[in-house]
Amino acid sequence: MIILISIIHERLAMTITLRQLEIFEKVAGGRHVTKAGEQLFITQSAVSMAIAEVEKFADAPLFERRGRRLLLNDRGLGFCLRRRTCCGKSAR
């Protein structure tokens, strides 16, 4: 079963899956796409595609790219905190 979270944004319906949010949180916590993929048993390219979709949903970059590391920017940190509040997860 896939659960979708939807938002209407400038007359476009956009959806994001809980799996994409899980991937986002794993990358946000670990700062590496490859490590997140290994922990979630998915490929690096699948992680990258999920992050791209989450950023498209947010309508802004959520990470600052530094070489192979991804660091949450201010908007990404806000998105992460709202995601945890909305989905009932406590901040770690």
PyMOL Python script that loads the backbone (N, CA, C, O; Angstrom):
from pymol import cmd

cmd.read_pdbstr("""\
ATOM      1  N   MET A   1       0.834  -1.164   0.000  1.00  0.00           N
ATOM      2  CA  MET A   1       0.000   0.000   0.000  1.00  0.00           C
ATOM      3  C   MET A   1       0.886   1.237   0.000  1.00  0.00           C
ATOM      4  O   MET A   1       1.808   1.339   0.809  1.00  0.00           O
ATOM      5  N   ILE A   2       0.616   2.170  -0.893  1.00  0.00           N
ATOM      6  CA  ILE A   2       1.365   3.412  -0.967  1.00  0.00           C
ATOM      7  C   ILE A   2       0.475   4.530  -0.445  1.00  0.00           C
ATOM      8  O   ILE A   2      -0.660   4.699  -0.891  1.00  0.00           O
ATOM      9  N   ILE A   3       1.004   5.285   0.500  1.00  0.00           N
ATOM     10  CA  ILE A   3       0.276   6.422   1.047  1.00  0.00           C
ATOM     11  C   ILE A   3       0.882   7.675   0.442  1.00  0.00           C
ATOM     12  O   ILE A   3       2.102   7.840   0.427  1.00  0.00           O
ATOM     13  N   LEU A   4       0.032   8.553  -0.053  1.00  0.00           N
ATOM     14  CA  LEU A   4       0.502   9.774  -0.692  1.00  0.00           C
ATOM     15  C   LEU A   4       0.119  10.991   0.122  1.00  0.00           C
ATOM     16  O   LEU A   4      -0.953  11.040   0.724  1.00  0.00           O
ATOM     17  N   ILE A   5       1.004  11.969   0.134  1.00  0.00           N
ATOM     18  CA  ILE A   5       0.709  13.267   0.707  1.00  0.00           C
ATOM     19  C   ILE A   5       0.620  14.214  -0.468  1.00  0.00           C
ATOM     20  O   ILE A   5       1.525  14.259  -1.301  1.00  0.00           O
ATOM     21  N   SER A   6      -0.461  14.972  -0.546  1.00  0.00           N
ATOM     22  CA  SER A   6      -0.680  15.842  -1.697  1.00  0.00           C
ATOM     23  C   SER A   6      -0.724  17.299  -1.284  1.00  0.00           C
ATOM     24  O   SER A   6      -1.044  17.633  -0.143  1.00  0.00           O
ATOM     25  N   ILE A   7      -0.397  18.154  -2.230  1.00  0.00           N
ATOM     26  CA  ILE A   7      -0.510  19.590  -2.038  1.00  0.00           C
ATOM     27  C   ILE A   7      -0.868  20.208  -3.378  1.00  0.00           C
ATOM     28  O   ILE A   7      -0.388  19.762  -4.421  1.00  0.00           O
ATOM     29  N   ILE A   8      -1.698  21.218  -3.355  1.00  0.00           N
ATOM     30  CA  ILE A   8      -2.011  21.950  -4.572  1.00  0.00           C
ATOM     31  C   ILE A   8      -1.065  23.133  -4.622  1.00  0.00           C
ATOM     32  O   ILE A   8      -1.051  23.956  -3.707  1.00  0.00           O
ATOM     33  N   HIS A   9      -0.289  23.226  -5.661  1.00  0.00           N
ATOM     34  CA  HIS A   9       0.713  24.264  -5.776  1.00  0.00           C
ATOM     35  C   HIS A   9       0.619  24.899  -7.150  1.00  0.00           C
ATOM     36  O   HIS A   9       0.888  24.253  -8.163  1.00  0.00           O
ATOM     37  N   GLU A  10       0.240  26.154  -7.179  1.00  0.00           N
ATOM     38  CA  GLU A  10       0.131  26.891  -8.436  1.00  0.00           C
ATOM     39  C   GLU A  10      -0.610  26.088  -9.507  1.00  0.00           C
ATOM     40  O   GLU A  10      -0.116  25.904 -10.619  1.00  0.00           O
ATOM     41  N   ARG A  11      -1.800  25.618  -9.148  1.00  0.00           N
ATOM     42  CA  ARG A  11      -2.694  24.885 -10.040  1.00  0.00           C
ATOM     43  C   ARG A  11      -2.163  23.520 -10.474  1.00  0.00           C
ATOM     44  O   ARG A  11      -2.737  22.901 -11.370  1.00  0.00           O
ATOM     45  N   LEU A  12      -1.100  23.045  -9.873  1.00  0.00           N
ATOM     46  CA  LEU A  12      -0.589  21.710 -10.186  1.00  0.00           C
ATOM     47  C   LEU A  12      -0.748  20.827  -8.956  1.00  0.00           C
ATOM     48  O   LEU A  12      -0.403  21.229  -7.845  1.00  0.00           O
ATOM     49  N   ALA A  13      -1.258  19.657  -9.153  1.00  0.00           N
ATOM     50  CA  ALA A  13      -1.358  18.710  -8.041  1.00  0.00           C
ATOM     51  C   ALA A  13      -0.040  17.957  -7.965  1.00  0.00           C
ATOM     52  O   ALA A  13       0.395  17.349  -8.943  1.00  0.00           O
ATOM     53  N   MET A  14       0.583  18.002  -6.816  1.00  0.00           N
ATOM     54  CA  MET A  14       1.856  17.322  -6.642  1.00  0.00           C
ATOM     55  C   MET A  14       1.707  16.321  -5.500  1.00  0.00           C
ATOM     56  O   MET A  14       1.039  16.603  -4.505  1.00  0.00           O
ATOM     57  N   THR A  15       2.316  15.177  -5.643  1.00  0.00           N
ATOM     58  CA  THR A  15       2.249  14.169  -4.588  1.00  0.00           C
ATOM     59  C   THR A  15       3.650  13.706  -4.233  1.00  0.00           C
ATOM     60  O   THR A  15       4.585  13.803  -5.028  1.00  0.00           O
ATOM     61  N   ILE A  16       3.764  13.208  -3.035  1.00  0.00           N
ATOM     62  CA  ILE A  16       5.027  12.658  -2.566  1.00  0.00           C
ATOM     63  C   ILE A  16       4.676  11.437  -1.711  1.00  0.00           C
ATOM     64  O   ILE A  16       3.691  11.456  -0.972  1.00  0.00           O
ATOM     65  N   THR A  17       5.469  10.397  -1.812  1.00  0.00           N
ATOM     66  CA  THR A  17       5.178   9.179  -1.050  1.00  0.00           C
ATOM     67  C   THR A  17       5.898   9.202   0.291  1.00  0.00           C
ATOM     68  O   THR A  17       6.876   9.926   0.477  1.00  0.00           O
ATOM     69  N   LEU A  18       5.399   8.402   1.214  1.00  0.00           N
ATOM     70  CA  LEU A  18       6.082   8.270   2.497  1.00  0.00           C
ATOM     71  C   LEU A  18       7.466   7.651   2.302  1.00  0.00           C
ATOM     72  O   LEU A  18       8.387   7.935   3.068  1.00  0.00           O
ATOM     73  N   ARG A  19       7.611   6.819   1.298  1.00  0.00           N
ATOM     74  CA  ARG A  19       8.931   6.230   1.015  1.00  0.00           C
ATOM     75  C   ARG A  19       9.923   7.319   0.613  1.00  0.00           C
ATOM     76  O   ARG A  19      11.071   7.307   1.056  1.00  0.00           O
ATOM     77  N   GLN A  20       9.479   8.268  -0.232  1.00  0.00           N
ATOM     78  CA  GLN A  20      10.357   9.367  -0.620  1.00  0.00           C
ATOM     79  C   GLN A  20      10.735  10.199   0.607  1.00  0.00           C
ATOM     80  O   GLN A  20      11.873  10.655   0.722  1.00  0.00           O
ATOM     81  N   LEU A  21       9.790  10.394   1.515  1.00  0.00           N
ATOM     82  CA  LEU A  21      10.084  11.126   2.746  1.00  0.00           C
ATOM     83  C   LEU A  21      11.058  10.351   3.632  1.00  0.00           C
ATOM     84  O   LEU A  21      11.921  10.944   4.279  1.00  0.00           O
ATOM     85  N   GLU A  22      10.917   9.036   3.659  1.00  0.00           N
ATOM     86  CA  GLU A  22      11.845   8.194   4.420  1.00  0.00           C
ATOM     87  C   GLU A  22      13.261   8.320   3.857  1.00  0.00           C
ATOM     88  O   GLU A  22      14.230   8.431   4.607  1.00  0.00           O
ATOM     89  N   ILE A  23      13.363   8.300   2.544  1.00  0.00           N
ATOM     90  CA  ILE A  23      14.672   8.447   1.890  1.00  0.00           C
ATOM     91  C   ILE A  23      15.252   9.823   2.189  1.00  0.00           C
ATOM     92  O   ILE A  23      16.436   9.947   2.501  1.00  0.00           O
ATOM     93  N   PHE A  24      14.414  10.862   2.093  1.00  0.00           N
ATOM     94  CA  PHE A  24      14.862  12.221   2.410  1.00  0.00           C
ATOM     95  C   PHE A  24      15.434  12.278   3.824  1.00  0.00           C
ATOM     96  O   PHE A  24      16.515  12.827   4.038  1.00  0.00           O
ATOM     97  N   GLU A  25      14.716  11.718   4.776  1.00  0.00           N
ATOM     98  CA  GLU A  25      15.166  11.767   6.165  1.00  0.00           C
ATOM     99  C   GLU A  25      16.470  10.991   6.360  1.00  0.00           C
ATOM    100  O   GLU A  25      17.338  11.417   7.123  1.00  0.00           O
ATOM    101  N   LYS A  26      16.610   9.865   5.682  1.00  0.00           N
ATOM    102  CA  LYS A  26      17.832   9.072   5.800  1.00  0.00           C
ATOM    103  C   LYS A  26      19.034   9.848   5.251  1.00  0.00           C
ATOM    104  O   LYS A  26      20.109   9.836   5.850  1.00  0.00           O
ATOM    105  N   VAL A  27      18.852  10.518   4.116  1.00  0.00           N
ATOM    106  CA  VAL A  27      19.935  11.323   3.541  1.00  0.00           C
ATOM    107  C   VAL A  27      20.232  12.512   4.449  1.00  0.00           C
ATOM    108  O   VAL A  27      21.395  12.848   4.673  1.00  0.00           O
ATOM    109  N   ALA A  28      19.183  13.152   4.975  1.00  0.00           N
ATOM    110  CA  ALA A  28      19.365  14.302   5.858  1.00  0.00           C
ATOM    111  C   ALA A  28      20.164  13.912   7.103  1.00  0.00           C
ATOM    112  O   ALA A  28      20.989  14.687   7.586  1.00  0.00           O
ATOM    113  N   GLY A  29      19.916  12.726   7.609  1.00  0.00           N
ATOM    114  CA  GLY A  29      20.612  12.268   8.804  1.00  0.00           C
ATOM    115  C   GLY A  29      22.018  11.773   8.547  1.00  0.00           C
ATOM    116  O   GLY A  29      22.904  11.933   9.386  1.00  0.00           O
ATOM    117  N   GLY A  30      22.222  11.172   7.387  1.00  0.00           N
ATOM    118  CA  GLY A  30      23.511  10.573   7.101  1.00  0.00           C
ATOM    119  C   GLY A  30      24.400  11.374   6.186  1.00  0.00           C
ATOM    120  O   GLY A  30      25.612  11.159   6.150  1.00  0.00           O
ATOM    121  N   ARG A  31      23.811  12.307   5.438  1.00  0.00           N
ATOM    122  CA  ARG A  31      24.534  13.231   4.568  1.00  0.00           C
ATOM    123  C   ARG A  31      25.190  12.601   3.354  1.00  0.00           C
ATOM    124  O   ARG A  31      25.941  13.270   2.644  1.00  0.00           O
ATOM    125  N   HIS A  32      24.924  11.336   3.103  1.00  0.00           N
ATOM    126  CA  HIS A  32      25.506  10.667   1.943  1.00  0.00           C
ATOM    127  C   HIS A  32      24.439   9.863   1.215  1.00  0.00           C
ATOM    128  O   HIS A  32      23.710   9.081   1.825  1.00  0.00           O
ATOM    129  N   VAL A  33      24.356  10.062  -0.079  1.00  0.00           N
ATOM    130  CA  VAL A  33      23.377   9.350  -0.896  1.00  0.00           C
ATOM    131  C   VAL A  33      23.690   7.855  -0.921  1.00  0.00           C
ATOM    132  O   VAL A  33      22.793   7.026  -0.769  1.00  0.00           O
ATOM    133  N   THR A  34      24.946   7.517  -1.110  1.00  0.00           N
ATOM    134  CA  THR A  34      25.333   6.106  -1.203  1.00  0.00           C
ATOM    135  C   THR A  34      25.059   5.367   0.095  1.00  0.00           C
ATOM    136  O   THR A  34      24.523   4.259   0.078  1.00  0.00           O
ATOM    137  N   LYS A  35      25.422   5.971   1.224  1.00  0.00           N
ATOM    138  CA  LYS A  35      25.180   5.319   2.523  1.00  0.00           C
ATOM    139  C   LYS A  35      23.687   5.158   2.788  1.00  0.00           C
ATOM    140  O   LYS A  35      23.254   4.130   3.308  1.00  0.00           O
ATOM    141  N   ALA A  36      22.904   6.170   2.430  1.00  0.00           N
ATOM    142  CA  ALA A  36      21.452   6.065   2.603  1.00  0.00           C
ATOM    143  C   ALA A  36      20.905   4.913   1.767  1.00  0.00           C
ATOM    144  O   ALA A  36      20.062   4.146   2.234  1.00  0.00           O
ATOM    145  N   GLY A  37      21.382   4.795   0.540  1.00  0.00           N
ATOM    146  CA  GLY A  37      20.951   3.701  -0.333  1.00  0.00           C
ATOM    147  C   GLY A  37      21.289   2.343   0.249  1.00  0.00           C
ATOM    148  O   GLY A  37      20.474   1.421   0.209  1.00  0.00           O
ATOM    149  N   GLU A  38      22.498   2.220   0.793  1.00  0.00           N
ATOM    150  CA  GLU A  38      22.909   0.954   1.401  1.00  0.00           C
ATOM    151  C   GLU A  38      22.016   0.603   2.591  1.00  0.00           C
ATOM    152  O   GLU A  38      21.616  -0.551   2.750  1.00  0.00           O
ATOM    153  N   GLN A  39      21.706   1.587   3.416  1.00  0.00           N
ATOM    154  CA  GLN A  39      20.880   1.345   4.599  1.00  0.00           C
ATOM    155  C   GLN A  39      19.440   0.995   4.227  1.00  0.00           C
ATOM    156  O   GLN A  39      18.771   0.246   4.939  1.00  0.00           O
ATOM    157  N   LEU A  40      18.972   1.543   3.106  1.00  0.00           N
ATOM    158  CA  LEU A  40      17.593   1.302   2.672  1.00  0.00           C
ATOM    159  C   LEU A  40      17.486   0.176   1.632  1.00  0.00           C
ATOM    160  O   LEU A  40      16.391  -0.162   1.183  1.00  0.00           O
ATOM    161  N   PHE A  41      18.631  -0.393   1.259  1.00  0.00           N
ATOM    162  CA  PHE A  41      18.688  -1.477   0.276  1.00  0.00           C
ATOM    163  C   PHE A  41      18.155  -1.055  -1.090  1.00  0.00           C
ATOM    164  O   PHE A  41      17.431  -1.798  -1.752  1.00  0.00           O
ATOM    165  N   ILE A  42      18.533   0.163  -1.497  1.00  0.00           N
ATOM    166  CA  ILE A  42      18.191   0.669  -2.833  1.00  0.00           C
ATOM    167  C   ILE A  42      19.444   1.281  -3.450  1.00  0.00           C
ATOM    168  O   ILE A  42      20.424   1.547  -2.753  1.00  0.00           O
ATOM    169  N   THR A  43      19.404   1.495  -4.738  1.00  0.00           N
ATOM    170  CA  THR A  43      20.574   2.028  -5.428  1.00  0.00           C
ATOM    171  C   THR A  43      20.751   3.516  -5.161  1.00  0.00           C
ATOM    172  O   THR A  43      19.823   4.216  -4.755  1.00  0.00           O
ATOM    173  N   GLN A  44      21.974   3.974  -5.403  1.00  0.00           N
ATOM    174  CA  GLN A  44      22.289   5.390  -5.257  1.00  0.00           C
ATOM    175  C   GLN A  44      21.432   6.221  -6.195  1.00  0.00           C
ATOM    176  O   GLN A  44      20.982   7.306  -5.827  1.00  0.00           O
ATOM    177  N   SER A  45      21.202   5.727  -7.396  1.00  0.00           N
ATOM    178  CA  SER A  45      20.397   6.486  -8.355  1.00  0.00           C
ATOM    179  C   SER A  45      18.942   6.589  -7.908  1.00  0.00           C
ATOM    180  O   SER A  45      18.295   7.606  -8.156  1.00  0.00           O
ATOM    181  N   ALA A  46      18.416   5.552  -7.252  1.00  0.00           N
ATOM    182  CA  ALA A  46      17.048   5.607  -6.728  1.00  0.00           C
ATOM    183  C   ALA A  46      16.943   6.649  -5.610  1.00  0.00           C
ATOM    184  O   ALA A  46      15.941   7.357  -5.507  1.00  0.00           O
ATOM    185  N   VAL A  47      17.979   6.736  -4.781  1.00  0.00           N
ATOM    186  CA  VAL A  47      18.007   7.755  -3.724  1.00  0.00           C
ATOM    187  C   VAL A  47      18.047   9.144  -4.352  1.00  0.00           C
ATOM    188  O   VAL A  47      17.306  10.036  -3.940  1.00  0.00           O
ATOM    189  N   SER A  48      18.906   9.324  -5.339  1.00  0.00           N
ATOM    190  CA  SER A  48      19.022  10.625  -6.009  1.00  0.00           C
ATOM    191  C   SER A  48      17.708  11.042  -6.657  1.00  0.00           C
ATOM    192  O   SER A  48      17.323  12.208  -6.584  1.00  0.00           O
ATOM    193  N   MET A  49      17.019  10.098  -7.288  1.00  0.00           N
ATOM    194  CA  MET A  49      15.734  10.411  -7.918  1.00  0.00           C
ATOM    195  C   MET A  49      14.693  10.794  -6.865  1.00  0.00           C
ATOM    196  O   MET A  49      13.908  11.717  -7.079  1.00  0.00           O
ATOM    197  N   ALA A  50      14.683  10.093  -5.734  1.00  0.00           N
ATOM    198  CA  ALA A  50      13.731  10.408  -4.671  1.00  0.00           C
ATOM    199  C   ALA A  50      13.996  11.802  -4.105  1.00  0.00           C
ATOM    200  O   ALA A  50      13.060  12.559  -3.850  1.00  0.00           O
ATOM    201  N   ILE A  51      15.257  12.137  -3.910  1.00  0.00           N
ATOM    202  CA  ILE A  51      15.617  13.464  -3.395  1.00  0.00           C
ATOM    203  C   ILE A  51      15.194  14.539  -4.398  1.00  0.00           C
ATOM    204  O   ILE A  51      14.686  15.590  -4.008  1.00  0.00           O
ATOM    205  N   ALA A  52      15.400  14.278  -5.670  1.00  0.00           N
ATOM    206  CA  ALA A  52      14.983  15.235  -6.706  1.00  0.00           C
ATOM    207  C   ALA A  52      13.473  15.446  -6.667  1.00  0.00           C
ATOM    208  O   ALA A  52      13.004  16.573  -6.822  1.00  0.00           O
ATOM    209  N   GLU A  53      12.713  14.385  -6.463  1.00  0.00           N
ATOM    210  CA  GLU A  53      11.251  14.500  -6.390  1.00  0.00           C
ATOM    211  C   GLU A  53      10.812  15.277  -5.147  1.00  0.00           C
ATOM    212  O   GLU A  53       9.884  16.084  -5.213  1.00  0.00           O
ATOM    213  N   VAL A  54      11.471  15.036  -4.024  1.00  0.00           N
ATOM    214  CA  VAL A  54      11.138  15.764  -2.800  1.00  0.00           C
ATOM    215  C   VAL A  54      11.445  17.253  -2.986  1.00  0.00           C
ATOM    216  O   VAL A  54      10.662  18.106  -2.569  1.00  0.00           O
ATOM    217  N   GLU A  55      12.579  17.561  -3.608  1.00  0.00           N
ATOM    218  CA  GLU A  55      12.928  18.958  -3.852  1.00  0.00           C
ATOM    219  C   GLU A  55      11.965  19.599  -4.850  1.00  0.00           C
ATOM    220  O   GLU A  55      11.643  20.781  -4.732  1.00  0.00           O
ATOM    221  N   LYS A  56      11.515  18.839  -5.809  1.00  0.00           N
ATOM    222  CA  LYS A  56      10.512  19.341  -6.755  1.00  0.00           C
ATOM    223  C   LYS A  56       9.208  19.631  -6.013  1.00  0.00           C
ATOM    224  O   LYS A  56       8.570  20.656  -6.249  1.00  0.00           O
ATOM    225  N   PHE A  57       8.821  18.737  -5.126  1.00  0.00           N
ATOM    226  CA  PHE A  57       7.617  18.909  -4.313  1.00  0.00           C
ATOM    227  C   PHE A  57       7.736  20.164  -3.446  1.00  0.00           C
ATOM    228  O   PHE A  57       6.778  20.926  -3.310  1.00  0.00           O
ATOM    229  N   ALA A  58       8.920  20.372  -2.859  1.00  0.00           N
ATOM    230  CA  ALA A  58       9.161  21.531  -1.995  1.00  0.00           C
ATOM    231  C   ALA A  58       9.377  22.805  -2.806  1.00  0.00           C
ATOM    232  O   ALA A  58       9.354  23.904  -2.253  1.00  0.00           O
ATOM    233  N   ASP A  59       9.581  22.665  -4.093  1.00  0.00           N
ATOM    234  CA  ASP A  59       9.800  23.790  -5.004  1.00  0.00           C
ATOM    235  C   ASP A  59      11.060  24.578  -4.658  1.00  0.00           C
ATOM    236  O   ASP A  59      11.124  25.792  -4.850  1.00  0.00           O
ATOM    237  N   ALA A  60      12.062  23.863  -4.144  1.00  0.00           N
ATOM    238  CA  ALA A  60      13.332  24.516  -3.804  1.00  0.00           C
ATOM    239  C   ALA A  60      14.371  23.455  -3.458  1.00  0.00           C
ATOM    240  O   ALA A  60      14.021  22.352  -3.038  1.00  0.00           O
ATOM    241  N   PRO A  61      15.639  23.785  -3.632  1.00  0.00           N
ATOM    242  CA  PRO A  61      16.676  22.870  -3.155  1.00  0.00           C
ATOM    243  C   PRO A  61      16.598  22.761  -1.631  1.00  0.00           C
ATOM    244  O   PRO A  61      16.407  23.764  -0.944  1.00  0.00           O
ATOM    245  N   LEU A  62      16.744  21.561  -1.115  1.00  0.00           N
ATOM    246  CA  LEU A  62      16.687  21.335   0.329  1.00  0.00           C
ATOM    247  C   LEU A  62      18.058  21.003   0.907  1.00  0.00           C
ATOM    248  O   LEU A  62      18.245  20.966   2.123  1.00  0.00           O
ATOM    249  N   PHE A  63      19.008  20.762   0.012  1.00  0.00           N
ATOM    250  CA  PHE A  63      20.368  20.413   0.428  1.00  0.00           C
ATOM    251  C   PHE A  63      21.369  21.339  -0.219  1.00  0.00           C
ATOM    252  O   PHE A  63      21.155  21.856  -1.315  1.00  0.00           O
ATOM    253  N   GLU A  64      22.466  21.537   0.484  1.00  0.00           N
ATOM    254  CA  GLU A  64      23.626  22.196  -0.090  1.00  0.00           C
ATOM    255  C   GLU A  64      24.588  21.071  -0.461  1.00  0.00           C
ATOM    256  O   GLU A  64      24.954  20.252   0.381  1.00  0.00           O
ATOM    257  N   ARG A  65      24.988  21.040  -1.712  1.00  0.00           N
ATOM    258  CA  ARG A  65      25.874  19.979  -2.167  1.00  0.00           C
ATOM    259  C   ARG A  65      27.322  20.404  -1.981  1.00  0.00           C
ATOM    260  O   ARG A  65      27.741  21.453  -2.471  1.00  0.00           O
ATOM    261  N   ARG A  66      28.080  19.584  -1.269  1.00  0.00           N
ATOM    262  CA  ARG A  66      29.511  19.817  -1.065  1.00  0.00           C
ATOM    263  C   ARG A  66      30.242  18.536  -1.440  1.00  0.00           C
ATOM    264  O   ARG A  66      30.395  17.621  -0.631  1.00  0.00           O
ATOM    265  N   GLY A  67      30.683  18.501  -2.670  1.00  0.00           N
ATOM    266  CA  GLY A  67      31.311  17.277  -3.161  1.00  0.00           C
ATOM    267  C   GLY A  67      30.313  16.146  -3.151  1.00  0.00           C
ATOM    268  O   GLY A  67      29.265  16.229  -3.793  1.00  0.00           O
ATOM    269  N   ARG A  68      30.630  15.086  -2.427  1.00  0.00           N
ATOM    270  CA  ARG A  68      29.715  13.938  -2.341  1.00  0.00           C
ATOM    271  C   ARG A  68      28.779  14.025  -1.142  1.00  0.00           C
ATOM    272  O   ARG A  68      27.937  13.149  -0.946  1.00  0.00           O
ATOM    273  N   ARG A  69      28.922  15.078  -0.341  1.00  0.00           N
ATOM    274  CA  ARG A  69      28.085  15.229   0.854  1.00  0.00           C
ATOM    275  C   ARG A  69      26.901  16.140   0.558  1.00  0.00           C
ATOM    276  O   ARG A  69      26.987  17.069  -0.244  1.00  0.00           O
ATOM    277  N   LEU A  70      25.810  15.846   1.221  1.00  0.00           N
ATOM    278  CA  LEU A  70      24.617  16.684   1.147  1.00  0.00           C
ATOM    279  C   LEU A  70      24.321  17.200   2.547  1.00  0.00           C
ATOM    280  O   LEU A  70      24.149  16.419   3.483  1.00  0.00           O
ATOM    281  N   LEU A  71      24.264  18.517   2.682  1.00  0.00           N
ATOM    282  CA  LEU A  71      23.955  19.130   3.969  1.00  0.00           C
ATOM    283  C   LEU A  71      22.634  19.863   3.846  1.00  0.00           C
ATOM    284  O   LEU A  71      22.406  20.583   2.874  1.00  0.00           O
ATOM    285  N   LEU A  72      21.767  19.684   4.823  1.00  0.00           N
ATOM    286  CA  LEU A  72      20.494  20.385   4.804  1.00  0.00           C
ATOM    287  C   LEU A  72      20.737  21.891   4.827  1.00  0.00           C
ATOM    288  O   LEU A  72      21.507  22.389   5.648  1.00  0.00           O
ATOM    289  N   ASN A  73      20.082  22.608   3.931  1.00  0.00           N
ATOM    290  CA  ASN A  73      20.114  24.063   4.004  1.00  0.00           C
ATOM    291  C   ASN A  73      18.973  24.501   4.927  1.00  0.00           C
ATOM    292  O   ASN A  73      18.279  23.656   5.491  1.00  0.00           O
ATOM    293  N   ASP A  74      18.775  25.806   5.085  1.00  0.00           N
ATOM    294  CA  ASP A  74      17.728  26.293   5.994  1.00  0.00           C
ATOM    295  C   ASP A  74      16.347  25.791   5.590  1.00  0.00           C
ATOM    296  O   ASP A  74      15.547  25.396   6.438  1.00  0.00           O
ATOM    297  N   ARG A  75      16.077  25.810   4.300  1.00  0.00           N
ATOM    298  CA  ARG A  75      14.771  25.354   3.826  1.00  0.00           C
ATOM    299  C   ARG A  75      14.613  23.845   4.056  1.00  0.00           C
ATOM    300  O   ARG A  75      13.534  23.378   4.421  1.00  0.00           O
ATOM    301  N   GLY A  76      15.689  23.094   3.842  1.00  0.00           N
ATOM    302  CA  GLY A  76      15.661  21.654   4.078  1.00  0.00           C
ATOM    303  C   GLY A  76      15.442  21.314   5.538  1.00  0.00           C
ATOM    304  O   GLY A  76      14.722  20.369   5.862  1.00  0.00           O
ATOM    305  N   LEU A  77      16.070  22.095   6.428  1.00  0.00           N
ATOM    306  CA  LEU A  77      15.878  21.870   7.856  1.00  0.00           C
ATOM    307  C   LEU A  77      14.429  22.132   8.237  1.00  0.00           C
ATOM    308  O   LEU A  77      13.837  21.363   8.994  1.00  0.00           O
ATOM    309  N   GLY A  78      13.855  23.212   7.718  1.00  0.00           N
ATOM    310  CA  GLY A  78      12.449  23.513   7.986  1.00  0.00           C
ATOM    311  C   GLY A  78      11.535  22.424   7.449  1.00  0.00           C
ATOM    312  O   GLY A  78      10.572  22.036   8.109  1.00  0.00           O
ATOM    313  N   PHE A  79      11.835  21.927   6.246  1.00  0.00           N
ATOM    314  CA  PHE A  79      11.042  20.856   5.642  1.00  0.00           C
ATOM    315  C   PHE A  79      11.108  19.602   6.500  1.00  0.00           C
ATOM    316  O   PHE A  79      10.097  18.935   6.721  1.00  0.00           O
ATOM    317  N   CYS A  80      12.301  19.286   6.981  1.00  0.00           N
ATOM    318  CA  CYS A  80      12.498  18.093   7.810  1.00  0.00           C
ATOM    319  C   CYS A  80      11.709  18.210   9.118  1.00  0.00           C
ATOM    320  O   CYS A  80      11.070  17.248   9.546  1.00  0.00           O
ATOM    321  N   LEU A  81      11.753  19.370   9.742  1.00  0.00           N
ATOM    322  CA  LEU A  81      11.017  19.563  10.994  1.00  0.00           C
ATOM    323  C   LEU A  81       9.511  19.489  10.774  1.00  0.00           C
ATOM    324  O   LEU A  81       8.795  18.905  11.587  1.00  0.00           O
ATOM    325  N   ARG A  82       9.022  20.081   9.678  1.00  0.00           N
ATOM    326  CA  ARG A  82       7.587  20.004   9.368  1.00  0.00           C
ATOM    327  C   ARG A  82       7.181  18.580   9.046  1.00  0.00           C
ATOM    328  O   ARG A  82       6.092  18.147   9.423  1.00  0.00           O
ATOM    329  N   ARG A  83       8.031  17.851   8.360  1.00  0.00           N
ATOM    330  CA  ARG A  83       7.746  16.455   8.008  1.00  0.00           C
ATOM    331  C   ARG A  83       7.597  15.622   9.275  1.00  0.00           C
ATOM    332  O   ARG A  83       6.689  14.796   9.372  1.00  0.00           O
ATOM    333  N   ARG A  84       8.470  15.831  10.232  1.00  0.00           N
ATOM    334  CA  ARG A  84       8.404  15.071  11.488  1.00  0.00           C
ATOM    335  C   ARG A  84       7.158  15.431  12.282  1.00  0.00           C
ATOM    336  O   ARG A  84       6.531  14.557  12.880  1.00  0.00           O
ATOM    337  N   THR A  85       6.797  16.700  12.295  1.00  0.00           N
ATOM    338  CA  THR A  85       5.595  17.148  13.007  1.00  0.00           C
ATOM    339  C   THR A  85       4.352  16.575  12.341  1.00  0.00           C
ATOM    340  O   THR A  85       3.468  16.040  13.009  1.00  0.00           O
ATOM    341  N   CYS A  86       4.294  16.692  11.017  1.00  0.00           N
ATOM    342  CA  CYS A  86       3.123  16.238  10.263  1.00  0.00           C
ATOM    343  C   CYS A  86       2.941  14.728  10.339  1.00  0.00           C
ATOM    344  O   CYS A  86       1.808  14.246  10.367  1.00  0.00           O
ATOM    345  N   CYS A  87       4.011  13.989  10.371  1.00  0.00           N
ATOM    346  CA  CYS A  87       3.919  12.525  10.363  1.00  0.00           C
ATOM    347  C   CYS A  87       4.029  11.922  11.752  1.00  0.00           C
ATOM    348  O   CYS A  87       4.081  10.701  11.898  1.00  0.00           O
ATOM    349  N   GLY A  88       4.065  12.777  12.782  1.00  0.00           N
ATOM    350  CA  GLY A  88       4.046  12.275  14.150  1.00  0.00           C
ATOM    351  C   GLY A  88       5.360  11.727  14.650  1.00  0.00           C
ATOM    352  O   GLY A  88       5.372  10.951  15.606  1.00  0.00           O
ATOM    353  N   LYS A  89       6.475  12.104  14.034  1.00  0.00           N
ATOM    354  CA  LYS A  89       7.769  11.642  14.499  1.00  0.00           C
ATOM    355  C   LYS A  89       8.391  12.726  15.365  1.00  0.00           C
ATOM    356  O   LYS A  89       8.318  13.908  15.030  1.00  0.00           O
ATOM    357  N   SER A  90       8.994  12.336  16.461  1.00  0.00           N
ATOM    358  CA  SER A  90       9.654  13.315  17.308  1.00  0.00           C
ATOM    359  C   SER A  90      11.020  13.635  16.741  1.00  0.00           C
ATOM    360  O   SER A  90      11.641  12.794  16.092  1.00  0.00           O
ATOM    361  N   ALA A  91      11.487  14.838  16.981  1.00  0.00           N
ATOM    362  CA  ALA A  91      12.822  15.236  16.522  1.00  0.00           C
ATOM    363  C   ALA A  91      13.869  14.425  17.270  1.00  0.00           C
ATOM    364  O   ALA A  91      13.752  14.190  18.473  1.00  0.00           O
ATOM    365  N   ARG A  92      14.877  14.009  16.549  1.00  0.00           N
ATOM    366  CA  ARG A  92      15.928  13.180  17.172  1.00  0.00           C
ATOM    367  C   ARG A  92      17.089  14.027  17.602  1.00  0.00           C
ATOM    368  O   ARG A  92      18.065  13.508  18.144  1.00  0.00           O
TER     369      ARG A  92
END
""", "prot")
cmd.dss("prot")
cmd.show_as("cartoon", "prot")
cmd.util.cbc("prot")
cmd.orient("prot")
